[in-house]
C-alpha cells in the first residue's frame, strides 16, 4: 500500500515538475523573443487557441519551430538552440495562459506582456 502511495506521489510530482512557469515565460518572451521578432506578447499569444498552442509544443515544440522559424533567420537559429529547448515549457505556459480563448487578459493599462 505504501509503495502505491509513493508511486502515485512521485508520478504526480514528475507531471507537475515538467510544466512551465507563466512568469518565467513572460520574462523570456519579453527579453529574448520580442527583440528578435518585434511582436508584442499580447498580440503573439492571441495567435492561437489553448489547444493549438499545446499542439504546437508537442514533440519538443516541432510544430512551433516549423511555423515560426520563417519569421527571420535569427529566430530560426534560436529555435534550433539548446536554450530554446530549455525555456520552451515556460514559453508554452505563457502562450497558453494568454491564449486567444483564455479568460485571462492583461489588466487595463498593464503592458507587462508587451
LUMKOLZA-214991 format. One line per field, with one value per residue: residue in three letters; residue number from 1; x, y, z of N, C-alpha, C, O, CB in turn. Coordinates in nm, 4 decimals, padded with zeros to 6 digits. Glycine has a CB too. Example, Ala and Ser with C-alpha at 12.3 -4.5 7.8 and 13.67 -1.06 7.14 Angstrom:
BEGIN
r	[ALA,SER]
k	[1,2]
n.X	[01.3190,01.2850]
n.Y	[-00.5690,-00.2250]
n.Z	[00.7800,00.7080]
ca.X	[01.2300,01.3670]
ca.Y	[-00.4500,-00.1060]
ca.Z	[00.7800,00.7140]
c.X	[01.3200,01.2900]
c.Y	[-00.3300,00.0030]
c.Z	[00.7800,00.7870]
o.X	[01.4236,01.3409]
o.Y	[-00.3319,00.1138]
o.Z	[00.8465,00.8039]
cb.X	[01.1308,01.4084]
cb.Y	[-00.4473,-00.0598]
cb.Z	[00.9046,00.5725]
END
This chain:
BEGIN
r	[UNK,UNK,UNK,UNK,UNK,UNK,UNK,UNK,UNK,UNK,UNK,UNK,UNK,UNK,UNK,UNK,UNK,UNK,UNK,UNK,UNK,UNK,UNK,UNK,UNK,UNK,UNK,UNK,UNK,UNK,UNK,UNK,UNK,UNK,UNK,UNK,UNK,UNK,UNK,UNK,UNK,UNK,UNK,UNK,UNK,UNK,UNK,UNK,UNK,UNK,UNK,UNK,UNK,UNK,UNK,UNK,UNK,UNK,UNK,UNK,UNK,UNK,UNK,UNK,UNK,UNK,UNK,UNK,UNK,UNK,UNK,UNK,UNK,UNK,UNK,UNK,UNK,UNK,UNK,UNK,UNK,UNK,UNK,UNK,UNK,UNK,UNK,UNK,UNK,UNK,UNK,UNK,UNK,UNK,UNK,UNK,UNK,UNK,UNK,UNK,UNK,UNK,UNK,UNK,UNK,UNK,UNK,UNK,UNK,UNK,UNK,UNK,UNK,UNK]
k	[1,2,3,4,5,6,7,8,9,10,11,12,13,14,15,16,17,18,19,20,21,22,23,24,25,26,27,28,29,30,31,32,33,34,35,36,37,38,39,40,41,42,43,44,45,46,47,48,49,50,51,52,53,54,55,56,57,58,59,60,61,62,63,64,65,66,67,68,69,70,71,72,73,74,75,76,77,78,79,80,81,82,83,84,85,86,87,88,89,90,91,92,93,94,95,96,97,98,99,100,101,102,103,104,105,106,107,108,109,110,111,112,113,114]
n.X	[00.0822,00.1882,00.3873,00.2350,00.1160,00.3466,00.4388,00.2287,00.2468,00.5075,00.4754,00.2861,00.4341,00.6348,00.4848,00.3888,00.6278,00.7277,00.5799,00.5564,00.6426,00.4467,00.5224,00.8014,00.8029,00.6883,00.8909,01.1045,00.9948,00.9677,01.2330,01.3962,01.2642,01.0880,01.2642,01.3815,01.1742,00.9977,00.7208,00.4502,00.3869,00.1199,-00.0098,00.1095,00.0489,-00.2202,-00.2494,-00.3216,-00.5492,-00.5869,-00.5647,-00.4399,-00.1908,-00.0896,-00.0701,00.1228,00.3477,00.3997,00.6069,00.8758,00.8343,00.8106,00.6114,00.5783,00.8357,00.8495,00.6403,00.7074,00.9723,01.0072,00.9900,01.2254,01.5806,01.7454,01.5673,01.4944,01.7377,01.7689,01.5513,01.6449,01.8250,01.9812,01.9129,01.6550,01.5139,01.5346,01.3880,01.1401,00.9138,00.8316,00.7718,00.5617,00.3722,00.3279,00.2212,-00.0127,-00.1446,-00.2246,-00.3695,-00.5796,-00.8376,-00.8384,-00.9488,-00.8068,-00.6734,-00.4599,-00.4375,-00.6120,-00.4223,-00.1952,00.1088,00.2688,00.2954,00.3811]
n.Y	[-00.1199,00.1256,00.1505,00.1911,00.4390,00.5970,00.5708,00.6950,00.9539,01.0259,01.0118,01.2159,01.4402,01.4426,01.4952,01.7550,01.8903,01.9084,02.0998,02.4318,02.7676,03.0470,03.3143,03.3081,03.2434,03.4748,03.6596,03.5500,03.5761,03.8541,03.9527,03.7942,03.6738,03.8754,04.0959,03.9721,03.9158,04.1272,04.1492,04.2255,04.0720,04.0485,04.0420,03.8229,03.5989,03.5737,03.4573,03.1923,02.9340,02.7745,02.4883,02.4738,02.5945,02.4037,02.1836,02.2817,02.2770,02.0107,01.7154,01.8155,02.0816,02.0919,02.1674,02.4395,02.5349,02.4801,02.6407,02.9041,02.9548,03.0829,03.3523,03.5124,03.4841,03.4933,03.4226,03.1679,03.0338,03.0548,02.8973,02.6450,02.6034,02.4912,02.6491,02.7452,02.5021,02.4548,02.6660,02.6384,02.5013,02.6981,02.9121,02.7983,02.7729,03.0444,03.1311,02.9771,03.0642,03.3231,03.2772,03.2939,03.2006,03.2177,03.3083,03.4907,03.8102,04.0919,04.3415,04.6514,04.8988,04.7703,04.6807,04.4603,04.2227,04.3003]
n.Z	[00.0000,00.0829,-00.1065,-00.3383,-00.2827,-00.2642,-00.5280,-00.6739,-00.5676,-00.6514,-00.9298,-00.9679,-00.8833,-01.0822,-01.3090,-01.2622,-01.2334,-01.4880,-01.6101,-01.7372,-01.6287,-01.6064,-01.5459,-01.5802,-01.8497,-01.9570,-01.8988,-02.0477,-02.3023,-02.3223,-02.3000,-02.4628,-02.6896,-02.7994,-02.8771,-03.0982,-03.2788,-03.2838,-03.2106,-03.0127,-02.6973,-02.6174,-02.8602,-02.9884,-02.8281,-02.8703,-03.1150,-03.1330,-03.0168,-02.6936,-02.7182,-02.9665,-02.9130,-02.7354,-02.9077,-03.0877,-02.9284,-02.8831,-02.9055,-02.8589,-02.9290,-03.2068,-03.3966,-03.3358,-03.3926,-03.6685,-03.7692,-03.6888,-03.7540,-03.9880,-03.9527,-03.9183,-03.9851,-03.7552,-03.5505,-03.6383,-03.6089,-03.3310,-03.2483,-03.2930,-03.0982,-02.7862,-02.5727,-02.6399,-02.6271,-02.3560,-02.2372,-02.3520,-02.2221,-02.0380,-02.2052,-02.3468,-02.1381,-02.0853,-02.3362,-02.3474,-02.1181,-02.1867,-02.4185,-02.7154,-02.6507,-02.3791,-02.0528,-01.9236,-01.9279,-01.9960,-01.7399,-01.7517,-01.8935,-01.8207,-01.9304,-01.9154,-02.0595,-02.2999]
ca.X	[00.0000,00.2770,00.4541,00.1400,00.1050,00.4729,00.4401,00.1342,00.3060,00.6213,00.4206,00.2247,00.5420,00.7025,00.3956,00.3859,00.7624,00.7553,00.5017,00.6285,00.6068,00.3953,00.6024,00.9297,00.7749,00.6704,01.0238,01.1796,00.9374,00.9947,01.3746,01.4671,01.1871,01.0365,01.3644,01.4115,01.0635,00.9281,00.5756,00.4109,00.3405,-00.0262,-00.0516,00.1603,-00.0224,-00.3574,-00.2467,-00.3746,-00.6289,-00.5114,-00.5357,-00.3431,-00.0588,-00.0451,-00.0295,00.2475,00.4595,00.4201,00.7277,00.9856,00.7916,00.8365,00.5128,00.6124,00.9586,00.8172,00.5536,00.7629,01.1111,01.0062,00.9837,01.3549,01.6888,01.7902,01.4712,01.5073,01.8577,01.7380,01.4591,01.7231,01.9252,01.9551,01.8467,01.5117,01.4596,01.5287,01.2837,01.0147,00.7981,00.7875,00.7071,00.4329,00.2829,00.2946,00.1321,-00.1415,-00.2083,-00.2851,-00.4195,-00.6973,-00.9591,-00.8163,-01.0281,-00.7105,-00.6257,-00.3835,-00.5122,-00.6170,-00.3049,-00.0822,00.1795,00.3735,00.3192,00.4254]
ca.Y	[00.0000,00.2416,00.1597,00.2510,00.5812,00.6592,00.5744,00.7992,01.0817,01.0510,01.0381,01.3484,01.5388,01.4492,01.5601,01.8983,01.9448,01.9318,02.2128,02.5577,02.8765,03.1590,03.4346,03.2897,03.2524,03.6172,03.7221,03.5026,03.6377,03.9978,03.9878,03.7131,03.6541,04.0019,04.1700,03.9019,03.9108,04.2553,04.1346,04.2353,03.9480,04.0464,04.0044,03.6904,03.4941,03.5642,03.3952,03.0562,02.8878,02.6930,02.3574,02.4933,02.6148,02.2738,02.1029,02.3369,02.2452,01.8665,01.6627,01.9131,02.2065,02.0838,02.2485,02.5806,02.5620,02.4822,02.7545,03.0364,02.9720,03.1659,03.4953,03.5659,03.3858,03.4923,03.3454,03.0289,02.9808,03.0425,02.7856,02.5203,02.6052,02.4258,02.7479,02.7413,02.3775,02.4687,02.7603,02.6098,02.4769,02.8248,02.9874,02.7332,02.8118,03.1843,03.1401,02.9178,03.1493,03.4384,03.2327,03.3607,03.1574,03.2249,03.4094,03.5830,03.9165,04.1910,04.4470,04.7753,04.9810,04.6859,04.6407,04.3670,04.1169,04.3590]
ca.Z	[00.0000,00.0902,-00.2363,-00.4322,-00.2482,-00.3040,-00.6744,-00.7170,-00.5281,-00.7399,-01.0622,-00.9622,-00.8805,-01.2111,-01.4048,-01.2363,-01.2497,-01.6288,-01.6567,-01.7379,-01.5394,-01.6845,-01.5215,-01.6476,-01.9932,-01.9876,-01.8955,-02.1643,-02.4218,-02.3226,-02.3141,-02.5617,-02.8125,-02.8546,-02.9544,-03.2237,-03.3741,-03.2793,-03.1982,-02.8724,-02.6363,-02.6167,-02.9956,-03.0225,-02.7543,-02.9235,-03.2472,-03.1276,-02.9043,-02.5986,-02.7768,-03.0749,-02.8510,-02.6841,-03.0229,-03.1419,-02.8393,-02.8730,-02.9705,-02.8463,-02.9934,-03.3512,-03.4681,-03.3131,-03.4673,-03.8112,-03.8034,-03.6609,-03.7988,-04.1091,-03.9172,-03.9616,-03.9690,-03.6156,-03.4724,-03.6830,-03.5438,-03.1886,-03.2279,-03.3016,-02.9914,-02.6583,-02.4869,-02.6681,-02.5721,-02.2101,-02.1955,-02.4227,-02.1339,-01.9792,-02.3129,-02.3700,-02.0283,-02.1085,-02.4522,-02.3109,-02.0165,-02.2544,-02.5488,-02.7704,-02.5808,-02.2350,-01.9825,-01.8643,-02.0168,-01.9190,-01.6728,-01.8289,-01.8703,-01.7836,-02.0520,-01.8753,-02.1559,-02.4261]
c.X	[00.0862,00.3493,00.3636,00.1265,00.2312,00.4809,00.3497,00.1897,00.4212,00.5744,00.3599,00.3309,00.6091,00.6153,00.3941,00.5220,00.7919,00.6753,00.5826,00.5722,00.5689,00.4832,00.7401,00.9113,00.7571,00.8061,01.1062,01.1267,00.9810,01.1402,01.4515,01.3914,01.1459,01.1429,01.3976,01.3000,00.9797,00.7753,00.5431,00.3585,00.1895,-00.0825,-00.0121,00.0817,-00.1632,-00.3622,-00.3137,-00.4629,-00.5411,-00.4710,-00.4317,-00.2024,-00.0051,00.0038,00.1028,00.3687,00.4781,00.5499,00.8403,00.9590,00.8162,00.7388,00.5422,00.7344,00.9299,00.7380,00.6245,00.9089,01.1197,01.0042,01.1117,01.4643,01.7408,01.6979,01.4780,01.6271,01.8328,01.6491,01.5292,01.8205,01.8822,01.8810,01.6956,01.4491,01.4439,01.4124,01.1481,00.8970,00.7438,00.7191,00.5695,00.3319,00.2363,00.1950,-00.0061,-00.2165,-00.2825,-00.3414,-00.5481,-00.8253,-00.9457,-00.9039,-00.9380,-00.6705,-00.5499,-00.4768,-00.5102,-00.4958,-00.1817,-00.0132,00.2880,00.3942,00.3614,00.5707]
c.Y	[00.1257,00.2608,00.2245,00.4008,00.6554,00.6731,00.6857,00.9375,01.1198,01.0851,01.1776,01.4575,01.5525,01.5154,01.7106,01.9627,01.9782,02.0490,02.3406,02.6588,02.9983,03.2830,03.4250,03.3024,03.3957,03.6875,03.6796,03.5666,03.7835,04.0309,03.9058,03.7102,03.7869,04.0807,04.1038,03.9138,04.0383,04.2430,04.1381,04.1016,03.9365,04.0104,03.8600,03.5797,03.4726,03.5011,03.2576,03.0345,02.8007,02.5584,02.3698,02.5151,02.4815,02.1845,02.1514,02.2986,02.0948,01.8287,01.7652,02.0397,02.2073,02.1690,02.3972,02.6191,02.5723,02.6064,02.8890,03.0555,03.0586,03.3158,03.5663,03.4648,03.3796,03.4068,03.1977,02.9620,02.9592,02.9212,02.6500,02.5051,02.5268,02.5201,02.7477,02.6163,02.3848,02.5574,02.7325,02.5798,02.6051,02.9123,02.9294,02.7743,02.9561,03.1988,03.0865,03.0067,03.2670,03.4037,03.3049,03.3250,03.1600,03.3331,03.5141,03.6866,04.0179,04.2938,04.5721,04.8609,04.9022,04.6360,04.5372,04.2552,04.1738,04.3684]
c.Z	[00.0000,-00.0427,-00.3407,-00.4073,-00.2914,-00.4555,-00.7269,-00.6841,-00.6220,-00.8809,-01.0692,-00.9623,-01.0159,-01.3165,-01.3856,-01.2550,-01.3942,-01.6850,-01.6455,-01.6409,-01.6237,-01.6684,-01.5870,-01.7980,-02.0379,-01.9948,-02.0159,-02.2922,-02.4321,-02.3542,-02.4177,-02.6938,-02.8765,-02.9295,-03.0893,-03.3261,-03.3793,-03.2877,-03.0496,-02.8223,-02.6377,-02.7540,-03.0263,-02.9535,-02.8085,-03.0627,-03.2487,-03.0052,-02.8148,-02.6588,-02.8876,-03.0198,-02.7999,-02.7972,-03.0813,-03.0578,-02.8151,-02.9441,-02.9752,-02.9260,-03.1441,-03.4321,-03.4560,-03.3959,-03.6160,-03.8501,-03.7904,-03.7017,-03.9239,-04.0794,-03.9591,-03.9282,-03.8249,-03.5294,-03.5105,-03.6170,-03.3956,-03.1612,-03.2335,-03.1855,-02.8671,-02.5643,-02.5120,-02.6078,-02.4212,-02.1652,-02.2594,-02.3294,-02.0705,-02.0842,-02.3430,-02.2628,-02.0457,-02.2236,-02.4196,-02.2124,-02.0807,-02.3918,-02.5880,-02.6940,-02.4287,-02.1731,-01.9180,-01.9692,-01.9323,-01.8550,-01.7596,-01.7933,-01.8331,-01.9084,-02.0214,-01.9772,-02.2913,-02.4244]
o.X	[00.0597,00.3702,00.4101,00.1258,00.2232,00.5250,00.3899,00.1798,00.4298,00.6274,00.3807,00.3181,00.6374,00.6666,00.3978,00.5295,00.8726,00.7012,00.6661,00.4677,00.6495,00.5150,00.7894,00.9931,00.8049,00.8318,01.1707,01.2040,01.0253,01.1678,01.5617,01.4482,01.1673,01.1142,01.4372,01.3262,00.8988,00.7096,00.6008,00.2938,00.1357,-00.1915,-00.0907,00.0514,-00.2191,-00.4696,-00.3577,-00.4532,-00.4332,-00.3546,-00.3445,-00.1056,00.1124,00.1065,00.1863,00.4799,00.5632,00.5969,00.8930,01.0507,00.8400,00.7798,00.5324,00.7359,00.9798,00.7658,00.6035,00.9629,01.2283,01.0156,01.1070,01.4420,01.7766,01.7437,01.4682,01.6189,01.8715,01.6691,01.4764,01.8908,01.7639,01.7966,01.6170,01.3436,01.3505,01.3459,01.0498,00.7873,00.6229,00.6198,00.4728,00.2177,00.1191,00.0956,-00.1064,-00.3382,-00.3899,-00.3593,-00.6149,-00.9117,-01.0329,-00.9294,-00.9861,-00.6383,-00.5725,-00.5814,-00.4143,-00.4713,-00.0744,-00.0702,00.3874,00.5027,00.3754,00.6307]
o.Y	[00.2203,00.3738,00.3039,00.4799,00.7642,00.7764,00.7621,01.0288,01.2343,01.1765,01.2494,01.5566,01.6640,01.5848,01.7857,02.0806,02.0670,02.0928,02.3558,02.6376,03.0470,03.3494,03.5229,03.3641,03.4345,03.7654,03.7629,03.6062,03.8295,04.1263,03.9445,03.7408,03.8072,04.1295,04.1722,03.9212,04.0551,04.3163,04.0635,04.0274,03.8274,03.9540,03.7842,03.4775,03.3640,03.4927,03.2114,03.1055,02.7580,02.5194,02.2839,02.4609,02.4504,02.1178,02.0699,02.2886,02.0555,01.9010,01.7972,02.0980,02.3132,02.2361,02.4717,02.7235,02.6628,02.6694,02.9781,03.1647,03.1027,03.3973,03.6685,03.3711,03.2719,03.3286,03.1113,02.8468,02.8562,02.8504,02.5510,02.4045,02.4999,02.4769,02.7497,02.6234,02.3275,02.5271,02.7976,02.6292,02.6185,02.9788,03.0031,02.8070,02.9868,03.2703,03.1450,03.0225,03.3059,03.4932,03.3674,03.4106,03.1097,03.4366,03.6139,03.6534,04.0288,04.3277,04.5946,04.8908,04.9598,04.5575,04.5279,04.1970,04.0984,04.4153]
o.Z	[-00.0741,-00.0866,-00.4225,-00.5016,-00.3485,-00.5060,-00.8147,-00.7661,-00.6663,-00.9441,-01.1670,-01.0343,-01.0596,-01.4043,-01.4830,-01.2898,-01.4217,-01.7971,-01.5564,-01.5793,-01.7030,-01.7670,-01.6429,-01.8663,-02.1445,-02.0866,-02.0797,-02.3794,-02.5374,-02.4269,-02.4565,-02.7987,-02.9960,-03.0387,-03.1837,-03.4462,-03.4706,-03.3616,-02.9705,-02.8962,-02.6570,-02.7630,-03.0832,-03.0151,-02.7936,-03.1222,-03.3539,-02.9051,-02.8559,-02.6504,-02.9003,-03.0731,-02.8193,-02.7847,-03.1203,-03.1098,-02.7353,-03.0320,-03.0817,-02.9837,-03.2023,-03.5268,-03.5535,-03.4612,-03.6828,-03.9522,-03.8727,-03.6844,-03.9614,-04.1710,-04.0276,-03.8516,-03.7772,-03.4461,-03.4234,-03.5742,-03.3405,-03.0625,-03.1830,-03.1760,-02.8461,-02.4858,-02.4173,-02.5447,-02.3650,-02.0661,-02.2240,-02.3554,-02.0516,-02.0549,-02.3622,-02.2949,-02.0235,-02.2109,-02.4604,-02.2226,-02.0348,-02.4744,-02.5057,-02.6750,-02.3578,-02.2346,-01.8643,-02.0832,-01.8118,-01.9102,-01.8334,-01.6764,-01.8154,-01.9842,-02.0934,-01.9808,-02.3876,-02.5211]
cb.X	[-00.0933,00.3790,00.4975,00.0026,00.0813,00.5921,00.3959,-00.0042,00.3560,00.7144,00.3158,00.1361,00.6451,00.7423,00.2544,00.3359,00.8657,00.7258,00.3714,00.6284,00.7239,00.2518,00.6179,00.9914,00.6512,00.5803,01.0978,01.1720,00.7834,00.9577,01.4414,01.4876,01.0631,00.9794,01.4916,01.4381,00.9750,00.9771,00.5235,00.3048,00.3907,-00.0807,00.0106,00.3068,-00.0291,-00.4208,-00.1034,-00.2606,-00.7548,-00.5934,-00.6642,-00.3843,-00.0670,-00.1587,-00.1379,00.2379,00.4394,00.2996,00.6951,01.1170,00.8635,00.8285,00.3731,00.6390,01.0630,00.7389,00.4305,00.7502,01.1754,00.8865,00.9605,01.3843,01.8042,01.7966,01.3287,01.5207,01.9769,01.6698,01.3490,01.8000,01.9553,02.0864,01.9050,01.4861,01.5490,01.6600,01.3262,01.0351,00.8366,00.9069,00.7944,00.4495,00.3536,00.4215,00.1907,-00.1211,-00.1029,-00.1830,-00.4432,-00.7134,-00.9961,-00.6682,-01.1171,-00.5853,-00.7445,-00.2805,-00.4535,-00.7496,-00.3332,-00.1275,00.2415,00.3403,00.1946,00.3644]
cb.Y	[00.0002,00.2252,00.0208,00.1829,00.5993,00.5772,00.4387,00.7795,01.0748,00.9292,00.9330,01.3612,01.5012,01.3101,01.5048,01.9247,01.8471,01.8071,02.2248,02.6150,02.9099,03.1909,03.4580,03.1528,03.1724,03.6849,03.6858,03.3492,03.6277,04.0568,03.9729,03.5704,03.5704,04.0878,04.1840,03.7561,03.7958,04.3421,04.0011,04.3445,03.9379,04.1818,04.0998,03.6799,03.5293,03.7026,03.3827,02.9556,02.8096,02.6708,02.2930,02.6126,02.7183,02.2044,02.1059,02.4883,02.3146,01.7889,01.6166,01.8512,02.3238,01.9388,02.2194,02.6073,02.4527,02.3578,02.7540,03.0641,02.8360,03.1304,03.5132,03.7036,03.4193,03.6356,03.3996,03.0224,03.0755,03.1699,02.7901,02.5156,02.7480,02.3786,02.8894,02.7461,02.2601,02.5259,02.9006,02.4931,02.3789,02.8999,02.9864,02.5800,02.7948,03.2648,03.0640,02.7781,03.2017,03.5489,03.0822,03.3246,03.0183,03.2520,03.3434,03.5067,03.9849,04.2621,04.4764,04.8529,05.0791,04.5677,04.7634,04.3076,04.0310,04.4946]
cb.Z	[00.1204,00.2050,-00.2836,-00.4209,-00.0961,-00.2520,-00.7318,-00.6494,-00.3822,-00.7433,-01.0983,-00.8378,-00.7756,-01.2568,-01.3920,-01.0966,-01.1977,-01.7082,-01.5778,-01.8745,-01.4418,-01.6431,-01.3712,-01.6121,-02.0281,-01.8812,-01.7657,-02.1748,-02.4196,-02.1890,-02.1826,-02.5094,-02.7834,-02.7434,-02.8723,-03.1959,-03.3407,-03.3913,-03.2657,-02.8533,-02.4949,-02.5722,-03.0997,-02.9857,-02.6060,-02.9286,-03.2952,-03.1275,-02.9529,-02.4719,-02.8316,-03.1626,-02.7347,-02.6078,-03.1303,-03.1512,-02.7072,-02.9335,-03.1118,-02.8923,-02.9304,-03.3979,-03.4158,-03.1627,-03.4412,-03.8488,-03.7148,-03.5168,-03.8258,-04.1939,-03.7651,-03.8938,-04.0636,-03.5599,-03.4933,-03.8363,-03.5642,-03.1380,-03.3316,-03.4332,-02.9525,-02.5939,-02.5118,-02.8196,-02.6088,-02.1578,-02.2287,-02.5156,-02.0238,-01.9169,-02.4401,-02.3719,-01.8920,-02.1379,-02.5709,-02.2507,-01.9171,-02.2686,-02.5474,-02.9173,-02.6248,-02.2043,-01.8760,-01.8105,-02.0943,-02.0095,-01.5320,-01.8021,-01.7644,-01.6962,-02.1203,-01.7406,-02.1714,-02.4514]
END
